[in-house]
Amino acid sequence: METDRRPWSSDVGSGAPLLEMTGIVKLFPGVKALDGVDLDVVPGEVHCLLGQNGAGKSTLIKVLSGAHQPDEGTIHWNGELVRLTTPMAAMRLGVATIYQELDLVNDLTVAENISLGHEPSRFGFERRREERASASALLERLGHREIKPGMVVGTLAAAGQQIVSMARALSRDVKLMIMDEPSAVLDQGEVARLFQVIRDLTAHGVAVIYISHRLEEIRGIGDRVTVLKDGRTVATGLPAKTTPTTEVIRLMTGRSIEYAFPPRRQSPFEVEPVLDVHGISRSREFEDVSFSVRPGEIVGIAGLVGSGRSEILETVFGARRFESGSVSIDGQQIRAGSVPAAVSAGVGLCPEERKSQALLLDQTVTSNITLASLGRFAVGPFLQRRGESTAAKEQIATLDLRPANPERDARTLSGGNQQKVVLARWLLKGCRVLLLDEPTRGVDVGARSELYGLIRELADSGVALVLVSSEIPEVLGLSDRVLVLRDGRVVHDGPAEEIEESDVLGLVMEGSPR
Amino acid sequence: MSDPTTTPATLDPVPTSPDDAAEDVSRLRRLFSGSVGRNLGLVLALLVLIVVGVITGGERFASTANVLTILRLASVIGVVSVGMTFVIIGGGIDLSVGANVALASVWATTVATQTLANDVHWIVMVLTAVMVATGVGAVNGLMVAYGKIAPFIATLAMLAAARGLAEIIADRKTQIINVQSFLDVFSGDVFGVPVLVIIFALVATVGWVLLNRTTFGRRTFAVGGNAEAARLAGIRVNRHTLWLYTLLGTSCGIAAVMIMARTTTGSSTHGMLYELDAIAAVVIGGTLLTGGRGTIVGTVLGVIIFTMLSNIFTLNNLSISAQAIAKGLIIVVAVLLQQRIADRSRAVT
């Protein structure tokens, strides 16, 4: 990767700022997402934004792109006080955001995507030649002549789609480009080319806000770094190339967590593992992953988005088919790629996307809880609804689901209570291995502690649990043992008490502890 | 998996219990927020139609004979619609039902004529029709569930193919049924009620029980409401989808038998546009085209409203074209009403 300093970066940080955000506060019901963020960006620099999950990066981007309105604080643009009331207003100033999930229309051509929303037209008719000419000029400027304006976007690789996204941003005279983890979907060669493009942009005076969890990228492309923690700016204007890693990680860690974790079980585990995962692989997702979980144990998996953590859980559950290796429950190998086989062996999964992968939103709480255990309430083909409702009520009481109404539609519940419904489904099934993927996503602070308590109680009752979370403190606080994943490989496996948050962060960000 | 054609031997799965009054109240409320409440708009529409019928048709409309005519006409499409309700709640659609009915009727009458004798037992024709149609449904199910072809496309292809096959078998001729025993059984009455109407009632009852009181029904709602969640709860979604289309095929077979009895013919032109009528009845009945929600009661009401509308128009010597316009209007109005009611009931809970 190219690391030589560019001629124009010598005065970076000293020019008049393009953007100045001061004291930005953003409240959400029950959460202070931003609590005093300061950020200034000068033309032509690559400003890196660092912070752990939940530190406030995404909220900050949304404020800057006009999607959220700050509750307090000011934004100056070229020295003038501005209010970004809509995404359109931000766009007009010259702010363009390239999100992780690219917002392109897959079935349209490259040129059509680039001009989407401001198509050149005369009397309502598209001017296709003009559209194509301007698209190819932009692509050429980005150094990607091989992407033709007539290509259908869906046929391009992820890297190509990202270039189209950038071309689209450039088609509207952009002055500040925000890139949210652009490298998550790219391989190394593609990252290098992306950096070329970024350098070219900054050479033309465009400022870039670059978000990534990978320190080597920040060192490769960044000029200055701002670190967020707990919705606050804890450091700003750090030189990206020379600030020591230990210093960066120190700034990011030690978030004040308002929720308490239940005490771990003290007695050692002497029983045999119930779940034994041995050397499973899936190409381009994860490789040679092995771990085992004993009854009563919580094993946490830490890793970045794209590290393969969710894919591993889904593979153990049979929702994806492993290509090599084996998964055993109580020493019995289970069939690859069969959810019913995993379920009948006693495995349950609370998936990452609660609403789209777990819940029947328009069905009652009862129907949702009994979904995996319907056979138990059937006499012949007929459902015994009384038994079903009794069982659901028991689960509602055990998990303290609120409101405790079994006839409510799942849609009307809060995030925490929806998660309890999914937990109840597997408790009722009598799972012996429970896989939890981001169990506290979208759950407010109060309900979190409660869920943590529940998860620990489950473990104490003899269930073996695997926990995946983007929040490192959660993985460390709740688990007995921790696996750290990087690029689909297990790079660490050990007791949770013996590893620090900063070590985990070092492992996922740089591949080595601190 | 349950055998979906089992007749409900143990009906009344909600035994009355000596629970307290509060339970009764909540049950009453559930009843209202349940099928009756949700179908309130349909019941009102039906009442309005009856009033219009009585005013414009008088005795001719309100006679027992006319009521039986309406029910007899509603029966054939009603049986198809009950099957269609399952497929649509399960997140699918089937455009091939009309063609399937035609194919089954032609196949069954051909079997009867080619044996060159009058001693074909009526049960042979019935079994042929039901088996052929069930087979067609199963092929639809295989294409959708395992071939991953969009239901609209798969069944559109089947619509064309089944109708074509029916034409080949029938050689474009209408086959007259001369098996008297068949006509005796299916064209008759039992205590004044036409056998066709009894069949419709039976199919609707079995359908209701299957949808509301069995694991199969619950899984149908789950598969249609959120297929991914159903899959991750350990439900065999593909197999279930196959069952749904197969079951609809069976309903088409039963409908074929009924249309053969009503017209005493087997013809490749039977069941024309049944797919539209059935889908319209199901949608009017409050079943979501996106799946996951719907009722058999609503479908039955939808079918009856449709048929009664035609009847009133015919009694008043209005053209078929006027009927079509009215049907179109009714579909839009009914769906608008259903949406309002659904939104309100969701807001209340």
Interface residues (C-beta under 8 A of the other chain):
Chain A: F317 A319 V339 P340 A342 V343 S344 L349 P351 S356 Q357 A358 L359 L360 L361 D362 Q363 S367 L371 A372 L374 G375 F377 A378 V379 G380 P381 F382 L383 Q384 R385 R386 E407 R408 D409 R411 T412 R425
Chain B: S2 D3 P4 T6 P8 T10 P13 V14 R30 V209 L210 R213 T214 T215 F216 G217 R218 R219 F221 A222 G225 N226 E228 A229 A230 R231 L232 A233 G234 I235 R236 G292 R293 R346 T349
